């Protein structure tokens, strides 16, 4: 008799198998010491697309199909993972397996990945849950000693399943609704569209910004003091002329010691933002580097939304600090203190990201450059979080000259604290120290006066850093910086949202800048407020959190989504020809499904009537325009891969996959 352990990826599952002693390799799993360890290949099972539910939903897109709200949700197996699904099904139903341990990633998505398979197999065997934040041997062993009953994570699954269904309902219905309304292929999404709306608004603010000239008068007395903003140049000229060579008297001096506390530890979003500032990495690149480091046991779990450690992590974290200083050469922290980031109440699923014991001993030079930078960034943040506050002496002085107030400010660093460490990686910041002489009330100086010309500045274009911040804080402006914020999406999904917008051609990258395209601006122009509302989407994210915590029922959440979609369809089911998306491209043939012209899109050839027919690749091989033309005419074509020739023959049979209808090409090898 054996216990079946199911991980999310082969690489992670192999690490679990080593610890469990399951070292005998089999087809799609490892076995030994009473355990069978297999894996899911990520999203092995997902929700079916509309075409698979009914002939009506598979027909040419129309208002009459909408709203599409499945009475019973259906699942499909990823085409590339059918063999692994069969292996899992055989293992789950085997009489040799008495118990199953869910060891997928310890978050909403990981829970759904396992449960979709478990439910599709109709398995009824008891389930335990492994919940770990590190792939180090000690963490894995500890996790297996603390297994919980799978039912303890029911609300986590319900929240994940609600998220998937909400995305399906809003995305599928919204995309069809507005595609038909504007006779163009438009992609909408529950999180994607509000994110795009923020980018478009920022770009519009920049484009419509009218810079305004203004002036200030500056007094030079060995130190400098400036006037308030002056809008009229002649007024500034008169003030500069009247003050030049005159006496300026100190009327007020404010001195105070200020401090800036050490930064919190990284959650995924704050790490992605810092990596973009320091190295220009995209959010997806940072996540990819983190995932690789996690699988190499060098950092803790990446997809966390917490910047705190639990009480039981305190000694572990303190033990890492001197090792980090020695291994990375960042310098030492005299009296490390992590009390500000130790808080059980602020750690739910996973604690903040920190390096593991292996991470502070590894050969850093053996890692890819991106991995090196991210590992160093994570390690340095633990040092900074344990360092003392940055303290400085701030001085603000008011002087009066010719009945006008002038202000001078100064800052003298008293203790560099964590900031002395912060500049060890990436772009270093300029020193903000600007001292003033020792000034007191009543002191007088002879001033040299000059006029300066200035212009108001437009808003800055989004970068990955500032866009992630905007997504995190969207709809939560009224909360203070320590409040829990969900915003648009979650730390685990924001990178993918940005990449989808790039992939669909709605936004583009220009160096670090992220700007909208004409296509993106046109989409937002026609989207109603309720679809692009950041506040509404943020409210949904908070409700998903409530479902996860068991304070809101899944049915209640889905009722809200269903009502939203139904009202949206009712309100916008009418053709609108006021906006053109300019999709008049030459056709290369007739659609074999409905007879309408087939035209080229960003990801392949598709039916201009939006009937769902799409031609892009055959078994991973991208066909040329000439080959596509032959297939549309009912003729054979061929390609050579790995030295073997494959004949491709058009068939009438259809296969719904990834939201579009692909024709199943019959092939034969030569």
N, C-alpha and C positions, 0 to 999 in steps of 0.2 A: 504494500500500500504506500502511496506517495502523496505529498502535498505539492500542488501545482502553484508556482509563483509566476505571475504575469507582469512583466515590465513594459515600458513604453517603447524602448529602442533596444536593438541588439547590443549596442555598446554598454548601456547601463545594465542590462540583464546579465551580461557576462561578468560584470563586477560583482553582482549579487551572487551569481553561481559560484564564483571563486570562494567567497566567504562561507557559503553554505556547503561547499564540498561537492557540488554538482559539476564535475569536470569532464564527464563523458559526453562527447559531441554527438548529437543526433541531427536528423533533418528538421531544422526549425526550432530546436530546443536543446538544452543541456540536461544531464541526468546524473544523479548520484546522491548518496547519503540520505536517501528517503525523500529527495526533492526532485521535481522537474521544473526547470526554469525556461520560460519562453517569453515571447514579446509580441507587440502589436504593430510595429512599423508606424508609430504615430497614429494619425487619424485613419485607421484601417476601415472603420465603418462610419458613415455619416448619413445625414438626412437625404432622402430622395428629392429630386427636383420635380417641379410641377408636371412635366411631361409624363412622369411615371404614375401619376395618380388617376388620370382620366384622359379619354380621347379629346374631350373639350379643352382641357388645359394644355394638351399637346398640339392643338390646332394653332392656326395663325393668331397672333396676339390681337385681342380685341377688348373693348370695355365690358362686353357681355360675360367674359370669363371671370370678372373680378367682383368682389374680393375672393381670392383663393385662400380658404381657411380649411385645412384638412380636418376631417372629423377624427381620423386616426392617423397618427404620424407613422411614416414608413421609413425604413432604413435600407441603405444599399452598401455593398462591399466595394471598396476601391478596386478598380480594374487591375491595378498593379499588385494588389495584396491578396488576391483570391486564394492563392496557394497557402499563404500563412494563416488566413482565416480558417481554412479546412484543417490545418494542423492544430490550431487552437480548439476548434470544435471537437475534433477527435480526442484531444487531451481532456477537455472539460467533461465530455460524456463518457470517458473511459472508466470502467469499473475499478481500475487501479487507483484512481484519484479520489480521495475522500474529502479533501478540503482545498480551497483556493485562496491564495493571498494576492490581493491587488497591490502591485508594486509600481504602478504607473506614477508619473510625476505627481507630487503631493499638492495639487491645486484643482480648481474647477475643471479645467480642460482634461487633466489627467484622469479625474474621476469619470468624466463622460466617456473618454476613450475606452476605459475598461468596461463600464456598464453597458455601453452600446453593444459590445461584443457579447457580454454575459447575457443580455436580454435577447439578442438575436438568436443565440444558440438555444435559448429557453432553458438555460442551466438553473438548477435549483439547489446546488450544493452550497454548503455554508462558506461565507467569505470573511476573511480577516483583512485588515488594512495596514500596510506598512507606510509609515510617515517619517521621512528622513529629510535632513537639510544638507547632507554631505555624503559623498560616496567613499569616504575613508572607511577602512575596515571596522574601526571602533564604532563609528556612527551607524554602520549597517548592522553590526551585532546588537548594538543597543536598541535599534529600531525593531529588530525581530524579537527582542525580549519584551517589547512594549506594544505588541500588536493589539489593535482594538477591533471589536466586531464591526463588520462592514456597514451595519445599519447606523452606526454613529456618524456616518458621513452622508446620510440620506439627503439632508438639506443642502449640502454642498453640491450633490448631483442635481438636485432639483433646480438650484440656481443656475448651474451650467446648462442644463437642458432648456430652461426658460430662456437663457441668453441665446442659445442656438435657434430656438423656435421664433423668438422675437426678431432676430436678424433675418431669418428666412421670410417671415411674414412681411416685414417692412421692406426688405430688399427686393423680394420677388414681386410683390404687388406694386411697390413704388416704381420699380424699373419698367414693368409692363404698362402701368397706368400712364406714366409720363412719356414713354416711348410712343405709345399710340396717340396720346394727346398732341404731341409735337412732331409726329412722323419722323422720328429719329431714334437711333439706338442709344438710350440713356441709362447709365448705371447709378442707382441710388442705394444708400445704405444707412442703417440706423446710426452709426458712428461716423461713417465716411463722409456723408453729406454735410453734417454740421461742422466737421473739421475743415472741409473745403470752403464752406461759407466764411469761416474765420479768416482763411488765407485770402479769399477774394475781397473781403471787407478791408483787410490791411492794405492790399494792393490798390484798392480804390482810394483809400485815405491818402496813400502816397501820391497816386496819380493826380488827385484833385487838390493836393496841398498847395496853397499859395504862400510862398515865403514872404515874410514881412521884415523890412529893415528897421532896426532900432539902434540906439546909441547908448553908450555909458561914458561917464567922465572918470578918469583914473587919476588919483593923486599919488605921486612918488615922493616919499619922504625917507628913503633908505629902505623902506618897506612900502607895500602898495595897498591902497584902499579904493574901493569902487563905489560909484553912485548906484541908485536904482535905475531901472530901465527908463530911457527917455525916447519918446516916439518922434519928436520933431528935431531935425538936425540943427536948425538955427538956435533952438533952446539949449542943445548940448554945446554948441559953439560959444554961446553967451556965458554958460556956466564955466566952461574951461577957461575962458578969457578972464572972467572975474576972479577965479580961484588961483590962477597962476601967480606965484610969488607971495601969496597971502598966507596967513596963519591958520593952521588946522589944529583944533584942540580936542583932546581925548575927553569924551563925555560919559562913556560907559565902558567897563571892562568886565566880561564874564569869563571866568575860568572854571573848568570842571574836568574831573577825570572820568573818562568814558571807557567802556570795554565792549568788545564783541566776543561772545562766547564761542567756544570751539564748535565746528560744524557737526551735525549729526552724521551717523554712518550712512552708507549708501543703501537705498532701495534701488530697484531697477531703473526707474525713471530718472532719479537724481544722478545715477551713474551714467546713463545715456547722455544726459545734458552736459555733465562735466567732460565726458569723452569727446563730445562734439566741440566744446569750447577749447579743450587742450589740443586735440588731434584732428578735429574735423571729421570724425567718424559719424556715419549715419546711425540712427537708432538701431536699425537692423544689423549693421556691422558689429556694434557693441554687443548686442544680444547673441550674435553668432560666436563672437570671441568668448563671451562669458559661458555659453553652453559648452564650448570645447574645453575651457578651463575646468568647468564643473565635472565633465566626464573624465578629465585627467586627475580628478580629486584635489585640485589646487585651490578651489574656492568653494564657498557654500552655495546653496540653491539660488539661481539667478532671478527667477520670476517672482520676487517678493515685493510687497508694497509696504513693508515695515522698515523703519530706520532705527529700530531698537533691538536690544538683545534681552532674552529672558534671564531671570535670576540665575538659573543653573549654568548659563554660559559665561558668567562673570570671570571665574578663575581661568577658564580656557582662554578668554580674550586677553587677560593680563599676562598669561604665559607667552602669548604670541608677540607682545610688544617688544621685548628685548631682542627676540629672534629676528623680527622685521628690521630693527635698527642695524643689527649686525649684518644680516644677509643682503640687504638692499643699499646699505650705506647712506641712509637718509639722515642720520644723526639721532641722538638719544632724547628721550623725554625724561626730565629729571624726576618728577614725581607724578607718574601717570595716574589719571583719575577718569574712570568711565561711568561714574554714578549717573551722569546726565543721560546716558543712553541705555541704562539697565532699567527696564520697565515691563513687567509681565503683562500688564493690561494693554500695552500697545503692540503686543506680538500675538497675532492670531494664527495664521497658517504657518508662516515662516519668519524667522528673525532676519535682521539686516544682513547684507552681504559682507562677509569678512574672508580673509584667506584661511585655508586650513593649515594644519601642522605641516603637511606635505608641501603646501604652497610656499611656506617660508624656508624650505630647505631645498627646493628643486633647482635644477640647472636652468636658470632663466634664459641663458643664451641659446638653449636648444629649442626654445619656443619660437613660433612665428612672431614677427615684430608687433603685430596688432595684439596678440596674446600677451606679449611682454609688457606692453604699455598698459593694458587693462589690469593685469595682475599687480603691477607696481602702483597703479592708481588706487586699487582696492586696499592694498597693504598700507599705502601712505595715509589713506583716510582713517584707518584704525589708529595710526599714530596721532594724527591731527585731533581726532575725537577725544584722545586721552590727554592732550596737552592743555596747558593753562590758557586762559583768555588772552586775547590781544588787547592791551591797555594803552591808552594814549591821553595826553593832556590837550584838551581842546580849548582854544581861546577865541573869543569873538569880541572885537573892539569897535566901538562907534566913535567916529570923529566928526566934528562939525566945522565946516568952512563956508563962509558966505551964506550962513543960514540954511545950509544943505547938509544932510547926513551922508556920511561915507562909511562903508563897512570893510573891515579887514579881518580875515580869519587865519588861524594858524593851528597846526597840529604837531605835537612832539611825541614820538613813540616812547613810552615808558617801559613796556615789556612786549616783545614781538610775539611771544607765546606760540600758538599754533600756526600763525602766519609765516614764521621763520621756516617751517617745514613745507607749507603749501606750495611754495614756488620751486620745489625740487624737481617737478615733472612738467613737461610741456611748456607753453608760453608763460614767461614770467611777467608779473604785473609791475608797473612802475611804482616806485615808493610814493606813498601819500604823505610823507613828512614834509611840512612846510612851516618852519618855525617863525615866530615873531619876536622882536626884542621885548624885553620886560617893560610893559607899559602900565601906567596908572592914570587914574582920573586927574585931569588938570594939566597934564603934560601937553606942550605945544610944539609944533613943527612948521617949518616953512615948506610949502608944498609946490611941486612942479605939477601942473595939470595938463592932461591931454585927452582928446576925444578918441573913442574907439567905435568902429562900425561893426555891427553884428547882424545876423539874420536868424530868424526862427528856423528850427530844424524840423523836417518832416518825420513822420514815424519811420522806424526802421523795418525793412523787410524781415519776414520770419527767417530764422535759422532753425536747424533741427532742435537746438537747445531751447529757443524761445517758443517754438511751436509745441514741443512736449510740455513746457510749462503752461502754455495757454490751454492745452487739452486737459491737463491735470486740474487746473483751476476753473475751467469753464463751468458756469452755473453755480459756482461756490464763492463768488466774490465777497459775500458777506461774512465768511468765516475768517478767523485769524490764522496765522501761519501754522499753528499747532493743531488746528482742527482736522478731523478726518475728511479727506476730499476724495471723491471718486471721479468727478469730471467726465470727460469723454473717454470711454473705453477703460481698460485697466493697464497696468504696467506691462502685462504679458501680450496685449493686443495692439498697443499704440504703434509700434514699429510696423506691423503688418498693415495697419490702416494707412500710414504714410506711403508705404511701398505700393499699395493698391492704387492710390491716387496717382502716383507716378506711372504705374503700369497702364492705367486707363487713359493716360494723357491729359489728366485734369490739372496736374501741377508739374513743375520742372525744377531741377536743381541748377543753380548757377554759382559754382564754388560752394560757399556755405549758405548762400541765400536759397530760400524756397519761395517760388512765386507761382501764381496761377497762370494757366494757358488760356487762349481764347475759348477753347472748348470748355474749360472749367468755369470761366466767367459766364459763358452762355448758359451753362447748366444751372448755376446759382441764380441767374436772372429769372429763370422760369420756375424755379422751385418755390413752393409756398412756404411761409414762415414756419408752419408746424413741422415741415420736413427738415428744415435746416436749423431748427432751434437747438442751440447748445444747452439751454436750460432744461428743456424737455428730456433730452437724452441723458443729461446728468441726473435728473430725477429718476429716470429708469434705472440707471446704474446704482443709485442709492437703494432703490426698491429691490434690485437683485441681491444687494448686500443683506437686506432685511430677510429675503427668502433664505439666503445662506445661513443666517443666524436663527432662523425659525420664528421670526417675529411677524412675517407676512407669508400668507399661503401662496403656493405656486399658482393655484387656480385664480386667485385674486389678481396676481400680476398679469397672467395671460388674458384675463377678461379685459383689463385695461388696454393691452396691445390689440386684441381683436376689435375692440370698440374704436380705437384710433384708426386702424386700417380700414374698417368699414366706413367710417365717417370721411376718411380721405378719398376713398373711391367714389362715394356718393357726391362729394363736393367738386371733384375735378374730372368726372367722366364726360368730357366734351372736347372736341377737336379745337385746337388753337393754332391758327396759321400766322400769328403775329411775329413769331420768331423762326428764323431758318437756321438750321445747323450745317447747311452746306455740304450735304453728303452725296453729291452728284458725281459718282465715279463711273468709269467705263465698265461695262459688264463683260465677262468672259464666257457666258453661257447661261442656260436656263436651269433653275432649281429643279432637281429631280423629284422634289416633294410637292411643290405648288406651281412650278412653271415660271415664277418671276425671275428677274435678272439676278445673277450672282455677282457680287462686287467685292473688292478687297478692303479688309479692315486691318487694324493694327496687329491682330493675332491670327490672321488667315482670311480665307474667303468665306463669305456668308450670304444668305438670301436677303435681298434688299427689302422684301416684304416682312421680314422678321418672323418667318414661320418657324424658326428654330434650327433650320438646316445650317450646318457649319462645316467647312472643310479646312483643316489645317495640317495635321500630320497623320501618317499611317504608321502605327507601331513605333512612334518616336522619330520617324524620318520625315523631314519637311520636303514636300513635293514642290516642283517648279510650277510656274504658271502654265506651261505647255502640258505638263502631266495632269494638272487639274482639268484643263480643257478636254483632254482625251477622256477622262473619267466621266465628265459631265455629258459627253457625247455617247457614253455607253461603251467606250473602248478600253482595252487593257493598256496598262503602262508598267514600268518596272523600275527598280532601283537596285544598287549594289551596296551592301553593307558587310564589313568584315570579310570581303572577298567572295561573298555569296550573292547571287542574283535572286531577287524576289519579284515575281509577277503579281501585279495588283489588278484585281478584277472587280468592277462595281457590282454590288448586290442591292436588292431592293430592301432587305431587312434593315431595320433601324435599331440603334442602341442609345438609350438616354444616358448621358454621362457628363458630369460637371455642368449641368444646367443648360446644355445645348444638345442638339440632335446630330450625332455623327452617323454617317452611313458605314455599315460594317463591310469593309473591303475584304473579299476573299483573296487569299494569297497562296501561291505555291512556290516552292524552292526549285532552283535549277542547279 
